Amino acid sequence: MDIQGLRAIAVGVVVLYHFWGHYLPGGFVGVDVFFVISGFLITSHLLTKPPKNFADVANFWMRRVKRLIPASFLVILVSVLGIWLFAPSTVWQDWGLQAMAATFYFQNWYLALTKVDYLAEGEAPSPFQHFWSLSAEEQFYFVWPIMIGLLIFAAIKFGLKPATVALAGISAVFLLSFGYSLYATATEPGSAYFSTFTRVWEFSAGALVAALGARAHAAKNDVISLIGSWGGVLAIAFSALAFTGEMPFPGYIAAIPVFGTALILLCHSTHKYSPNVFLSSKLFQFFGDNSYAIYLWHWPLLILMPFLVEDFKWPQKIIALVLTLVLAVLTQKLVEVRFRKFIDSSALLTAPRFLATGSLVLALVAGAFYLNTERIINDAQDVDKALAQVEKELGEDCFGAASFSDSCGKSVNIETAYHPVAPAPVVAKTDKPVVYKDDCFASQAANYKDRPVCSYGDGKIKVALVGNSHAGQWIPALEPMAKKNGWTIDTYLASRCAVMGEPQVFDSEATEKGCADFGGWVTEQIEKEDYDLVISSNRQSLPVSGYEMENTAEPAQKAYEKILEEWAGTGAAVAVIRDTAFPGETVDNVPDCVASNAGEFIDCSGEAKQWIPMDPQADAVNALDNPNIIDVDMNDQLCEDGRCFAVVGGIVAYWDHSHLTETFAGSLSPTLESRLKKALDSEELFPAA
């Protein structure tokens, strides 16, 4: 079966998935096809010429350097320059780190450690994100020749057949990795996607085909091989069309594209009606020959071009696709082929020297980005000074939420003329409530079994703050109230989990149960601690188990009605703060948008009907009609005349795509206190008022 044709399929489904994912929702399986092909090719080579000593292993690595590193270094360098020219400074620091991670091929681990948290969802993908698969592949290439060499050495030493020992060793690695993949995907699906250990079995599947020997993959012209080959093609096609990003991956479902690819390699049909007819065609050969360069270039173009064009839609995507092909062909001919020959013939620029020099240059460039962002952050760190400057510029009547008042006249929020903002966008990204620094959230990674309780204030009035991150965002507004009125606020917060006491759809049953149990535990604590007031807020980002998101409002409301009555039944007053407007419907990241649209902040706003989310917890308050259970709506401090704003009266209101900045939330404290006091009508809770 033609390898280049298979590579064409792999890169084709990946690129189409990235450009038009709604048509090919499972196109990410193209990476799995690549992994199987790589395992097959490297093992075929190593079994034919097994390394006998470390020099042989080093020579193998250097051949990889000459073949792959020049093109990847070129793309990284061009991407870094593109970021500097076109991307906002708010992304420089993270993307600089990712450039270094891509340079040294540990991008997959960087993503596994930093990008799987719920709170990282609002971060824009970097131009280097696709290097995760290349990193996993290079890590495999680093270890695999050593393992094969040791297996062959052991076979010779103990008088065993090398092919048999190699097959046994590869089978053991396959089974261990596949078992771990099943476990990790079920328990930690986010990080499992990027882990090398959960992917080794995919490489090993191709290696097994190679280890079975020439008889297994010799060209065949029989009907069984024909059926097997088409079965493999259909398995890949089915995966690309039927899989979605919401499915836990790469667990057992990854076996479909992996074994499909392995089946094509194993059958290697040459029948006149086999897939080889089109896989060996000139079109597939072209895409196969240029597959590596296409994979390298398509993603940075897809990420950076939207910074250059206002609407990145079909016509612009076609241009990006054409540009990808042009750059890929030039890279393949001038870098992958010609530059490799230059390294082979050069006495000065040997592969080790090129690797060392190129890595150093890229690390210095990326490091300069990181340090420059540190300087920008340090220069803009004095938020109080920046706020004073913004207030002076706009006037007290138009500063912050006051910009919605009649005294401001025409709302400054819809003005397109430049005015300063605070915190500076690059600082706004880190302008988070203290509950993040204090690790006050039960985590999804621990299935909500870690249940930290943080306390703020030292008064006699006991207040519980309950909910997910959209409850935690109110701490900057509640702390001044606690100090003023003699409150002690205890937090019962869970990342992403809406605290309702019912299972919600997570990636694993253990997480679903943990989230549901967290709600029951909170109720027990509220009863045990005898709180005077329970304040709750939740973003409903997940459906109740057994329901789709579009019809989860009613069952969620019923669950909230039950738990709110339980809390009120302890004798506590209960206040629900309605969920705040959600920019993520139209804006990927607010600070990034503000930094990219200085003076045109209206471009970072959205229609209220899109931004204001459903809130079954607040709806439950209205359904209960209990005077001890009230709700407060603060969205009129973010929205006006059917439009919601990311910058309100000169203050950047969000630190990502969803959560209020500490600065803006703190500015809402007087208004929130006034509304809570009026709704609760309790002098005991507000003795200082």
C-alpha positions as CSV (number, residue, x, y, z in Angstrom):
1,M,0.0,0.0,0.0
2,D,1.4,3.4,-0.9
3,I,2.7,5.2,2.2
4,Q,2.6,8.6,0.6
5,G,-1.1,8.1,-0.3
6,L,-1.8,7.3,3.4
7,R,0.1,10.4,4.4
8,A,-2.1,12.4,2.0
9,I,-5.2,11.1,3.7
10,A,-3.8,11.9,7.2
11,V,-2.8,15.4,6.5
12,G,-6.0,16.0,4.4
13,V,-8.4,15.1,7.2
14,V,-6.4,17.1,9.8
15,V,-6.3,20.3,7.6
16,L,-10.0,20.0,6.7
17,Y,-10.8,19.5,10.3
18,H,-8.9,22.7,11.3
19,F,-10.4,24.8,8.5
20,W,-13.9,23.5,8.4
21,G,-14.4,21.3,11.4
22,H,-18.2,21.3,11.3
23,Y,-18.0,19.3,8.1
24,L,-15.4,16.8,9.4
25,P,-15.8,16.8,13.2
26,G,-13.4,13.8,13.7
27,G,-10.7,15.0,11.4
28,F,-8.3,15.0,14.3
29,V,-7.8,11.3,13.7
30,G,-5.5,12.1,10.9
31,V,-2.8,12.5,13.6
32,D,-3.5,8.9,14.7
33,V,-3.0,7.8,11.1
34,F,0.4,9.5,11.1
35,F,1.4,7.8,14.3
36,V,0.7,4.3,12.9
37,I,2.6,5.1,9.7
38,S,5.6,6.4,11.7
39,G,5.6,3.3,13.9
40,F,5.6,1.1,10.9
41,L,8.3,2.9,9.0
42,I,10.7,3.4,11.9
43,T,10.4,-0.2,13.0
44,S,10.8,-1.6,9.5
45,H,14.0,0.3,9.2
46,L,15.3,-0.7,12.7
47,L,14.5,-4.4,12.2
48,T,16.4,-4.3,8.9
49,K,19.4,-2.4,10.3
50,P,19.2,-2.7,14.1
51,P,21.5,-0.3,16.0
52,K,24.5,-2.2,17.5
53,N,25.9,0.6,19.7
54,F,25.2,4.1,20.8
55,A,26.9,5.5,17.7
56,D,24.3,3.8,15.5
57,V,21.5,5.3,17.7
58,A,23.1,8.7,17.5
59,N,23.4,8.4,13.7
60,F,19.7,7.5,13.6
61,W,18.8,10.6,15.6
62,M,20.9,12.8,13.4
63,R,19.2,11.6,10.3
64,R,15.9,12.6,11.9
65,V,17.4,16.1,12.7
66,K,18.5,16.6,9.0
67,R,15.1,15.5,7.7
68,L,12.7,17.2,10.1
69,I,14.3,20.0,12.1
70,P,15.1,22.5,9.4
71,A,11.5,22.9,8.2
72,S,10.1,22.9,11.7
73,F,12.7,25.6,12.9
74,L,11.8,27.7,9.9
75,V,8.1,27.6,10.7
76,I,8.7,28.4,14.4
77,L,10.9,31.3,13.5
78,V,8.4,32.7,10.9
79,S,5.5,32.2,13.4
80,V,7.4,34.1,16.1
81,L,8.0,37.0,13.8
82,G,4.3,36.9,12.8
83,I,3.3,37.1,16.4
84,W,5.5,40.1,17.0
85,L,4.1,41.9,13.9
86,F,0.4,41.0,14.2
87,A,-0.7,39.5,17.5
88,P,-1.5,41.5,20.6
89,S,1.0,41.7,23.4
90,T,-1.4,39.8,25.7
91,V,-0.5,36.5,24.0
92,W,3.3,37.1,23.7
93,Q,4.3,35.5,27.0
94,D,2.3,32.3,26.7
95,W,3.1,31.9,23.0
96,G,6.8,32.6,23.6
97,L,6.8,29.7,26.1
98,Q,5.1,27.6,23.6
99,A,7.6,28.5,20.9
100,M,10.4,27.2,23.2
101,A,8.3,24.1,24.0
102,A,7.9,23.5,20.2
103,T,11.6,24.0,19.6
104,F,12.6,21.4,22.1
105,Y,9.7,19.0,21.4
106,F,7.9,19.0,24.7
107,Q,4.9,20.9,23.4
108,N,2.5,18.0,24.2
109,W,3.5,18.1,27.9
110,Y,3.2,21.9,28.0
111,L,-0.3,21.6,26.8
112,A,-1.1,18.7,29.1
113,L,0.0,20.8,32.1
114,T,-1.4,24.2,31.2
115,K,-4.3,23.9,28.7
116,V,-6.6,21.3,30.1
117,D,-8.0,23.3,33.0
118,Y,-11.5,24.7,32.6
119,L,-10.0,28.2,33.3
120,A,-7.7,28.0,30.3
121,E,-10.6,27.5,27.8
122,G,-10.7,31.2,27.0
123,E,-7.0,31.3,26.0
124,A,-6.5,31.6,22.2
125,P,-4.7,28.6,20.6
126,S,-1.1,29.4,19.7
127,P,0.5,29.0,16.3
128,F,2.6,26.2,17.9
129,Q,-0.2,24.1,19.3
130,H,0.0,21.5,16.5
131,F,3.6,20.7,17.5
132,W,2.1,18.5,20.3
133,S,1.9,15.6,17.8
134,L,5.4,16.2,16.5
135,S,6.7,16.3,20.0
136,A,5.1,13.0,20.9
137,E,6.5,11.5,17.7
138,E,10.0,12.8,18.4
139,Q,9.9,11.5,22.0
140,F,8.9,8.1,20.6
141,Y,11.8,8.3,18.0
142,F,14.2,9.1,20.8
143,V,13.4,5.9,22.8
144,W,12.3,3.4,20.2
145,P,15.7,2.7,18.5
146,I,17.2,2.1,22.0
147,M,14.5,-0.4,22.8
148,I,14.7,-2.2,19.5
149,G,18.5,-2.4,19.8
150,L,18.3,-3.8,23.3
151,L,15.7,-6.4,22.2
152,I,17.8,-7.6,19.3
153,F,20.9,-7.6,21.6
154,A,19.1,-9.7,24.2
155,A,17.8,-12.2,21.5
156,I,21.4,-12.7,20.1
157,K,22.9,-13.0,23.6
158,F,20.4,-15.7,24.7
159,G,20.2,-17.5,21.3
160,L,16.6,-16.5,20.5
161,K,15.1,-15.5,17.2
162,P,15.5,-11.6,17.0
163,A,12.2,-11.3,15.1
164,T,10.3,-13.2,17.8
165,V,11.8,-11.3,20.6
166,A,11.2,-8.0,18.9
167,L,7.6,-8.9,18.3
168,A,7.1,-9.9,21.9
169,G,8.7,-6.7,23.2
170,I,6.6,-4.5,20.9
171,S,3.4,-6.4,21.8
172,A,4.2,-5.8,25.5
173,V,4.6,-2.1,24.9
174,F,1.4,-2.0,22.9
175,L,-0.6,-3.7,25.6
176,L,0.8,-1.5,28.5
177,S,0.3,1.7,26.6
178,F,-3.2,0.7,25.4
179,G,-4.2,-0.2,29.0
180,Y,-2.9,3.1,30.3
181,S,-4.6,5.0,27.5
182,L,-8.0,3.5,28.6
183,Y,-7.3,4.4,32.2
184,A,-6.0,7.9,31.6
185,T,-8.7,8.8,29.1
186,A,-11.4,7.7,31.6
187,T,-9.9,9.6,34.6
188,E,-7.9,12.5,33.1
189,P,-9.2,13.0,29.5
190,G,-7.7,16.4,29.0
191,S,-4.1,15.6,29.7
192,A,-4.5,12.1,28.3
193,Y,-5.1,13.5,24.9
194,F,-1.5,15.0,24.8
195,S,0.3,12.4,26.7
196,T,3.0,10.4,24.9
197,F,2.3,7.4,27.1
198,T,-1.3,7.2,26.0
199,R,-0.2,7.4,22.3
200,V,2.7,4.9,22.2
201,W,0.3,2.0,21.5
202,E,-0.7,3.8,18.2
203,F,3.0,3.9,17.1
204,S,3.3,0.3,18.3
205,A,0.3,-0.8,16.2
206,G,2.3,0.2,13.1
207,A,5.4,-1.4,14.6
208,L,3.5,-4.7,15.1
209,V,2.7,-4.8,11.4
210,A,6.4,-4.3,10.6
211,A,7.5,-6.9,13.2
212,L,5.2,-9.5,11.7
213,G,7.6,-9.8,8.8
214,A,7.7,-9.6,5.1
215,R,5.0,-12.2,4.7
216,A,2.5,-10.0,6.5
217,H,2.9,-6.9,4.4
218,A,4.2,-8.2,1.0
219,A,2.1,-7.0,-1.9
220,K,-1.0,-9.1,-2.3
221,N,-3.5,-9.5,-5.1
222,D,-6.1,-11.6,-3.3
223,V,-9.7,-10.8,-2.3
224,I,-9.1,-11.0,1.4
225,S,-6.4,-8.3,1.2
226,L,-8.7,-6.2,-1.0
227,I,-11.5,-6.4,1.6
228,G,-9.1,-5.6,4.4
229,S,-7.6,-2.6,2.7
230,W,-11.0,-1.1,1.9
231,G,-12.1,-1.9,5.5
232,G,-9.2,0.1,6.8
233,V,-10.0,3.1,4.5
234,L,-13.7,3.0,5.7
235,A,-12.6,2.8,9.3
236,I,-10.6,6.1,8.9
237,A,-13.4,7.7,6.9
238,F,-16.0,6.7,9.5
239,S,-13.8,8.1,12.3
240,A,-13.3,11.4,10.6
241,L,-17.0,11.8,9.9
242,A,-18.6,10.4,13.1
243,F,-16.2,11.3,15.9
244,T,-16.4,14.6,17.7
245,G,-14.2,16.6,20.0
246,E,-16.5,15.9,22.9
247,M,-15.7,12.2,22.8
248,P,-13.0,11.0,25.3
249,F,-9.9,10.4,23.2
250,P,-7.6,8.5,22.7
251,G,-9.3,5.7,24.7
252,Y,-10.9,2.7,23.1
253,I,-12.5,4.7,20.2
254,A,-9.1,5.6,18.9
255,A,-8.7,1.9,18.0
256,I,-11.0,2.4,15.0
257,P,-8.7,4.7,13.0
258,V,-5.5,3.1,14.4
259,F,-6.5,-0.5,13.5
260,G,-7.9,0.8,10.2
261,T,-4.5,2.2,9.3
262,A,-2.7,-0.9,10.5
263,L,-5.1,-3.0,8.5
264,I,-4.3,-1.1,5.3
265,L,-0.5,-1.6,5.9
266,L,-1.0,-5.2,6.8
267,C,-3.1,-6.2,3.8
268,H,-1.0,-4.1,1.4
269,S,-3.4,-5.0,-1.4
270,T,-2.3,-4.5,-5.1
271,H,-5.6,-5.7,-6.4
272,K,-6.8,-3.7,-9.4
273,Y,-9.8,-2.5,-7.3
274,S,-7.8,-1.8,-4.2
275,P,-7.5,1.7,-2.5
276,N,-4.0,1.7,-4.0
277,V,-5.5,2.8,-7.3
278,F,-6.2,6.3,-5.9
279,L,-3.5,6.4,-3.2
280,S,-0.8,6.0,-5.8
281,S,-2.3,8.7,-8.0
282,K,-0.4,11.9,-8.8
283,L,-2.7,14.0,-6.6
284,F,-2.3,11.8,-3.5
285,Q,1.5,11.6,-4.2
286,F,1.7,15.4,-4.3
287,F,-0.1,15.8,-0.9
288,G,1.9,12.9,0.5
289,D,5.2,14.2,-0.6
290,N,4.4,17.6,1.0
291,S,2.4,16.3,3.9
292,Y,5.0,17.3,6.6
293,A,5.3,20.9,5.3
294,I,1.5,21.2,4.9
295,Y,1.0,20.1,8.5
296,L,3.7,22.6,9.7
297,W,2.3,25.6,7.8
298,H,-1.4,25.3,7.9
299,W,-1.9,25.9,11.6
300,P,0.2,29.1,12.1
301,L,-1.6,30.6,9.0
302,L,-5.0,29.7,10.4
303,I,-4.1,31.3,13.8
304,L,-2.3,34.4,12.6
305,M,-4.3,35.5,9.5
306,P,-7.4,36.5,11.5
307,F,-5.3,39.2,13.1
308,L,-4.8,40.6,9.6
309,V,-8.3,40.3,8.2
310,E,-11.5,41.4,10.0
311,D,-13.7,38.5,8.8
312,F,-11.9,35.2,8.5
313,K,-14.5,33.2,6.5
314,W,-14.6,31.0,3.4
315,P,-12.8,33.3,1.0
316,Q,-10.0,34.1,3.5
317,K,-9.7,30.4,4.4
318,I,-9.3,29.5,0.8
319,I,-6.5,32.0,0.5
320,A,-4.9,30.6,3.7
321,L,-5.2,27.1,2.2
322,V,-3.6,28.1,-1.1
323,L,-0.8,29.9,0.8
324,T,-0.3,26.8,2.9
325,L,0.2,24.7,-0.3
326,V,2.6,27.3,-1.8
327,L,4.7,27.5,1.3
328,A,4.7,23.7,1.7
329,V,6.0,23.1,-1.8
330,L,8.7,25.7,-1.3
331,T,9.7,24.3,2.1
332,Q,9.7,20.7,0.8
333,K,12.0,21.6,-2.2
334,L,14.2,24.3,-0.7
335,V,14.4,23.2,2.9
336,E,13.5,19.5,3.3
337,V,15.5,18.4,0.2
338,R,18.0,21.1,-0.7
339,F,19.0,22.2,2.8
340,R,19.4,18.6,3.9
341,K,21.8,18.0,1.0
342,F,23.7,21.1,2.1
343,I,24.0,19.8,5.6
344,D,25.3,16.5,4.2
345,S,27.9,18.2,2.2
346,S,29.0,20.9,4.7
347,A,32.0,20.4,6.9
348,L,30.9,23.4,9.1
349,L,27.2,23.1,9.3
350,T,26.8,19.5,10.5
351,A,23.5,18.2,11.8
352,P,24.6,18.5,15.5
353,R,25.8,22.0,15.0
354,F,22.7,23.0,13.1
355,L,20.5,21.5,15.9
356,A,22.4,23.3,18.6
357,T,22.6,26.7,16.8
358,G,19.0,26.6,15.6
359,S,17.7,25.6,19.1
360,L,19.7,28.4,20.7
361,V,18.5,31.1,18.2
362,L,14.9,30.1,18.6
363,A,15.1,29.9,22.4
364,L,16.7,33.4,22.5
365,V,14.0,34.8,20.2
366,A,11.1,33.2,22.2
367,G,12.8,34.1,25.5
368,A,13.0,37.7,24.3
369,F,9.2,37.6,23.7
370,Y,8.7,36.3,27.2
371,L,10.9,38.9,28.9
372,N,9.5,41.7,26.8
373,T,6.0,40.7,28.1
374,E,7.3,40.7,31.6
375,R,8.5,44.3,31.1
376,I,5.1,45.3,29.7
377,I,3.4,43.7,32.7
378,N,5.7,45.4,35.2
379,D,5.2,48.8,33.5
380,A,1.5,48.4,33.7
381,Q,1.3,46.7,37.1
382,D,0.2,49.8,39.1
383,V,-3.5,49.3,38.7
384,D,-4.5,52.0,41.2
385,K,-2.5,54.5,39.3
386,A,-3.9,53.4,36.0
387,L,-7.5,53.5,37.4
388,A,-6.9,57.1,38.6
389,Q,-5.7,58.1,35.2
390,V,-8.7,56.5,33.5
391,E,-11.1,58.2,36.0
392,K,-9.4,61.5,35.4
393,E,-9.7,61.1,31.6
394,L,-13.3,60.0,31.6
395,G,-14.6,61.9,34.6
396,E,-16.1,60.5,37.8
397,D,-19.6,60.3,36.3
398,C,-18.5,58.1,33.4
399,F,-16.0,55.9,35.2
400,G,-16.7,52.2,35.5
401,A,-20.3,51.1,36.0
402,A,-21.2,54.8,36.5
403,S,-20.9,55.1,32.7
404,F,-24.5,53.7,32.5
405,S,-25.9,56.5,34.6
406,D,-28.0,59.4,33.1
407,S,-25.4,61.9,34.3
408,C,-22.8,60.4,32.0
409,G,-24.8,61.4,28.9
410,K,-23.9,59.4,25.9
411,S,-22.5,56.1,27.2
412,V,-18.7,56.0,26.9
413,N,-19.0,52.3,26.4
414,I,-20.2,52.7,22.8
415,E,-17.8,55.5,21.9
416,T,-15.2,54.5,19.3
417,A,-12.8,57.3,20.0
418,Y,-9.7,56.2,21.9
419,H,-9.7,56.3,25.7
420,P,-7.4,54.6,28.2
421,V,-8.4,51.4,29.9
422,A,-7.4,49.8,33.2
423,P,-6.1,47.4,34.0
424,A,-3.9,47.3,30.9
425,P,-5.0,44.3,28.8
426,V,-1.8,42.3,29.5
427,V,-2.4,42.9,33.2
428,A,-6.1,42.2,33.0
429,K,-5.3,38.6,32.1
430,T,-3.9,38.1,35.6
431,D,-6.4,40.3,37.4
432,K,-8.1,37.4,39.1
433,P,-9.8,37.2,42.5
434,V,-7.7,36.0,45.5
435,V,-9.5,32.6,45.5
436,Y,-7.3,31.4,42.6
437,K,-4.1,32.2,44.4
438,D,-5.5,30.6,47.6
439,D,-6.5,27.4,45.7
440,C,-10.1,27.6,47.0
441,F,-11.6,25.4,44.2
442,A,-12.4,21.7,44.3
443,S,-10.9,20.5,41.1
444,Q,-12.3,18.4,38.2
445,A,-8.9,16.6,38.0
446,A,-9.5,15.2,41.6
447,N,-13.1,14.4,40.8
448,Y,-14.1,17.1,43.4
449,K,-12.9,15.0,46.3
450,D,-10.4,17.8,47.3
451,R,-12.8,20.2,49.1
452,P,-10.9,23.3,50.3
453,V,-12.7,25.9,52.3
454,C,-11.2,29.4,52.4
455,S,-12.2,32.1,54.8
456,Y,-12.3,35.9,54.4
457,G,-13.1,38.3,57.1
458,D,-13.3,37.6,60.9
459,G,-16.8,38.9,61.9
460,K,-19.5,37.1,63.8
461,I,-22.0,37.0,60.9
462,K,-21.3,33.7,59.0
463,V,-21.7,33.7,55.3
464,A,-21.2,30.8,52.8
465,L,-20.3,31.5,49.2
466,V,-21.3,28.5,47.1
467,G,-21.0,27.7,43.4
468,N,-18.4,27.4,40.6
469,S,-16.0,30.0,39.3
470,H,-18.8,32.4,38.6
471,A,-19.4,32.5,42.4
472,G,-15.7,32.9,43.1
473,Q,-15.6,36.0,40.8
474,W,-17.7,37.9,43.4
475,I,-15.2,37.7,46.3
476,P,-13.6,41.1,45.4
477,A,-17.1,42.6,45.8
478,L,-18.0,40.7,48.9
479,E,-14.8,41.3,50.9
480,P,-15.4,45.0,51.4
481,M,-19.0,44.1,52.6
482,A,-17.5,41.5,55.0
483,K,-15.2,44.1,56.5
484,K,-17.9,46.7,56.8
485,N,-20.6,44.5,58.2
486,G,-18.6,42.1,60.3
487,W,-18.9,39.0,58.1
488,T,-16.8,35.9,57.9
489,I,-17.1,34.4,54.4
490,D,-16.4,30.7,53.9
491,T,-16.1,29.5,50.3
492,Y,-17.5,26.3,48.9
493,L,-16.3,26.5,45.3
494,A,-15.9,23.9,42.6
495,S,-14.3,24.5,39.2
496,R,-16.8,24.1,36.4
497,C,-19.2,22.1,38.5
498,A,-22.5,23.9,39.0
499,V,-23.4,23.1,42.6
500,M,-26.9,21.7,42.4
501,G,-26.5,18.2,43.9
502,E,-27.3,16.4,40.6
503,P,-24.9,14.7,38.1
504,Q,-23.8,16.7,35.1
505,V,-22.2,15.5,31.9
506,F,-18.5,15.3,32.4
507,D,-15.9,13.2,30.6
508,S,-16.0,10.4,33.3
509,E,-18.5,8.9,35.6
510,A,-16.2,9.5,38.6
511,T,-16.2,13.2,37.9
512,E,-20.0,13.3,37.4
513,K,-20.5,11.6,40.8
514,G,-17.9,13.8,42.5
515,C,-19.7,16.9,41.3
516,A,-23.1,15.7,42.5
517,D,-21.6,14.6,45.8
518,F,-20.0,18.0,46.3
519,G,-23.5,19.6,46.3
520,G,-24.6,17.2,49.0
521,W,-21.5,17.8,51.1
522,V,-22.0,21.6,50.8
523,T,-25.6,21.2,52.2
524,E,-24.2,19.2,55.1
525,Q,-21.6,22.0,55.8
526,I,-24.2,24.7,55.7
527,E,-26.4,22.9,58.2
528,K,-23.4,22.0,60.4
529,E,-21.9,25.5,60.5
530,D,-25.2,27.3,61.0
531,Y,-24.7,30.1,58.5
532,D,-26.6,33.3,58.6
533,L,-26.5,33.9,54.8
534,V,-25.7,31.7,51.8
535,I,-24.7,33.5,48.6
536,S,-24.6,31.4,45.4
537,S,-23.9,31.8,41.8
538,N,-23.3,29.3,39.0
539,R,-22.6,29.2,35.3
540,Q,-24.5,26.3,33.7
541,S,-21.8,25.2,31.2
542,L,-22.7,21.5,31.3
543,P,-26.1,19.7,30.9
544,V,-27.7,17.7,33.6
545,S,-26.9,14.0,33.0
546,G,-29.4,12.4,30.6
547,Y,-30.1,15.7,28.8
548,E,-28.7,17.8,26.0
549,M,-27.6,21.3,26.7
550,E,-30.5,22.8,24.8
551,N,-33.1,21.1,27.1
552,T,-31.2,21.1,30.4
553,A,-32.8,24.3,31.8
554,E,-35.9,22.6,33.3
555,P,-34.2,19.6,35.0
556,A,-31.5,22.0,36.3
557,Q,-34.1,24.4,37.7
558,K,-35.8,21.5,39.5
559,A,-32.4,20.5,41.0
560,Y,-31.8,24.0,42.2
561,E,-35.2,24.4,43.7
562,K,-34.6,21.4,45.8
563,I,-31.1,22.4,47.0
564,L,-32.1,26.1,47.6
565,E,-34.9,25.0,49.9
566,E,-32.5,22.7,51.7
567,W,-30.2,25.6,52.4
568,A,-33.0,27.9,53.4
569,G,-34.3,25.1,55.7
570,T,-31.2,25.4,57.8
571,G,-32.4,28.9,58.9
572,A,-30.0,30.8,56.6
573,A,-31.1,33.5,54.2
574,V,-30.2,32.6,50.6
575,A,-29.2,35.0,47.9
576,V,-28.6,34.0,44.3
577,I,-26.5,36.3,42.1
578,R,-27.7,35.8,38.5
579,D,-25.0,34.7,36.2
580,T,-23.2,37.5,34.4
581,A,-23.1,38.2,30.7
582,F,-20.9,35.7,28.8
583,P,-18.6,37.3,26.2
584,G,-17.4,33.8,25.1
585,E,-20.5,33.6,22.8
586,T,-18.7,36.1,20.4
587,V,-15.3,37.0,21.8
588,D,-12.7,34.3,22.4
589,N,-10.7,36.3,25.0
590,V,-11.6,39.8,26.2
591,P,-8.1,41.1,27.0
592,D,-6.8,39.9,23.7
593,C,-9.7,41.6,21.9
594,V,-9.2,44.9,23.8
595,A,-5.4,44.8,23.0
596,S,-6.2,44.2,19.3
597,N,-8.9,46.9,19.1
598,A,-7.5,49.9,20.9
599,G,-10.0,52.7,20.5
600,E,-12.6,50.4,19.0
601,F,-13.8,48.6,22.1
602,I,-17.3,48.3,20.7
603,D,-15.8,45.5,18.5
604,C,-15.4,43.5,21.7
605,S,-19.0,44.0,22.7
606,G,-22.0,41.8,21.9
607,E,-25.8,41.6,21.8
608,A,-27.4,41.0,25.2
609,K,-29.6,38.3,23.7
610,Q,-26.3,36.4,22.9
611,W,-24.3,37.2,25.9
612,I,-26.7,36.9,28.8
613,P,-26.9,33.2,29.6
614,M,-29.6,31.0,30.8
615,D,-29.6,30.7,34.6
616,P,-31.7,27.9,36.0
617,Q,-30.7,28.7,39.5
618,A,-32.1,32.2,39.3
619,D,-35.2,30.8,37.6
620,A,-35.6,28.4,40.5
621,V,-35.7,31.4,42.9
622,N,-38.6,32.9,41.0
623,A,-40.4,29.6,40.9
624,L,-40.1,29.0,44.7
625,D,-41.4,32.5,45.6
626,N,-39.9,32.1,49.1
627,P,-39.1,35.5,50.9
628,N,-36.0,33.9,52.4
629,I,-34.6,33.0,49.0
630,I,-33.9,36.0,46.7
631,D,-32.0,36.7,43.5
632,V,-30.0,39.7,42.4
633,D,-29.3,40.7,38.8
634,M,-26.1,42.7,38.1
635,N,-26.1,42.5,34.4
636,D,-27.4,46.1,34.0
637,Q,-23.8,47.0,35.2
638,L,-22.5,45.3,32.1
639,C,-25.2,45.8,29.5
640,E,-27.3,48.7,28.2
641,D,-29.9,49.0,25.4
642,G,-29.5,45.4,24.3
643,R,-25.7,45.4,24.2
644,C,-23.2,44.1,26.7
645,F,-19.7,45.4,27.0
646,A,-16.2,44.0,27.6
647,V,-14.8,47.4,28.7
648,V,-17.2,49.3,31.1
649,G,-16.4,53.0,31.7
650,G,-12.7,52.4,31.0
651,I,-12.4,49.2,33.1
652,V,-11.6,45.9,31.4
653,A,-14.5,43.8,32.8
654,Y,-13.2,40.3,32.1
655,W,-9.9,38.5,32.5
656,D,-10.8,35.8,29.9
657,H,-13.9,35.0,28.0
658,S,-16.2,34.6,31.0
659,H,-14.9,35.8,34.4
660,L,-15.0,39.3,35.9
661,T,-11.7,40.9,36.6
662,E,-10.9,41.6,40.3
663,T,-10.9,45.3,39.5
664,F,-14.3,45.4,37.9
665,A,-15.9,43.1,40.4
666,G,-14.5,45.2,43.3
667,S,-16.0,48.3,41.8
668,L,-19.5,46.7,41.9
669,S,-19.3,46.2,45.7
670,P,-21.5,49.2,46.7
671,T,-24.2,48.4,44.1
672,L,-24.2,44.7,45.1
673,E,-24.4,45.5,48.8
674,S,-27.3,47.9,48.2
675,R,-29.3,45.4,46.2
676,L,-28.7,42.5,48.6
677,K,-29.7,44.7,51.6
678,K,-32.9,45.8,49.8
679,A,-33.8,42.3,48.7
680,L,-33.0,40.6,52.1
681,D,-34.4,43.4,54.2
682,S,-32.3,42.3,57.2
683,E,-30.6,44.7,59.6
684,E,-28.9,41.7,61.3
685,L,-26.9,41.0,58.1
686,F,-26.1,44.6,57.4
687,P,-25.6,46.2,60.8
688,A,-23.2,48.9,59.4
689,A,-25.7,50.2,56.8
